[in-house]
Amino acid sequence: MGGGKNRLRAWQGLRICEQMGTETLNELRAVMDTIVFGQYSVQDLLVGAGFVLGVLILLVILKKIFKKKEEYRHIQLVECSGCGWQGRVSRYAGRCPECNTPLGDQKAQV
């Protein structure tokens, strides 16, 4: 009948772990209540740091959501005066795909 002894040892082990956990929690509470600056404790500073971090994360998310889509700076919207084609072409080598005439900024660099 070793089952009773094993249960007793298990209960004793749980009680020791529980005591160690309680001691650790008490030590942690003591650290959290330590005054660091003026009347502010470690816990107050951690709450403030968490709040600031949350606000920064929220700002980054909002910035990505409401970011204005920028036109690519090497592309321009043009309309060909020769054939009436409209679309996007390169600023540096822009030509109409229909009639091959220079368009936009390229036209001015002849």
Secondary structure in CASP SS format (residue, H / E / C, confidence):
PFRMAT SS
TARGET T0000
AUTHOR 0000-0000-0000
METHOD secondary structure of the structure
MODEL  1
M C 1.00
G C 1.00
G H 1.00
G H 1.00
K H 1.00
N H 1.00
R H 1.00
L H 1.00
R H 1.00
A H 1.00
W H 1.00
Q H 1.00
G H 1.00
L H 1.00
R H 1.00
I H 1.00
C H 1.00
E H 1.00
Q H 1.00
M H 1.00
G H 1.00
T H 1.00
E H 1.00
T H 1.00
L H 1.00
N H 1.00
E H 1.00
L H 1.00
R H 1.00
A H 1.00
V H 1.00
M H 1.00
D C 1.00
T C 1.00
I E 1.00
V E 1.00
F E 1.00
G C 1.00
Q C 1.00
Y E 1.00
S E 1.00
V H 1.00
Q H 1.00
D H 1.00
L H 1.00
L H 1.00
V H 1.00
G H 1.00
A H 1.00
G H 1.00
F H 1.00
V H 1.00
L H 1.00
G H 1.00
V H 1.00
L H 1.00
I H 1.00
L H 1.00
L H 1.00
V H 1.00
I H 1.00
L H 1.00
K H 1.00
K H 1.00
I H 1.00
F C 1.00
K C 1.00
K C 1.00
K C 1.00
E C 1.00
E C 1.00
Y C 1.00
R C 1.00
H C 1.00
I E 1.00
Q E 1.00
L E 1.00
V E 1.00
E E 1.00
C C 1.00
S C 1.00
G C 1.00
C C 1.00
G C 1.00
W C 1.00
Q E 1.00
G E 1.00
R E 1.00
V E 1.00
S E 1.00
R C 1.00
Y C 1.00
A C 1.00
G C 1.00
R E 1.00
C C 1.00
P C 1.00
E C 1.00
C C 1.00
N C 1.00
T C 1.00
P E 1.00
L C 1.00
G H 1.00
D H 1.00
Q H 1.00
K H 1.00
A H 1.00
Q C 1.00
V C 1.00
END
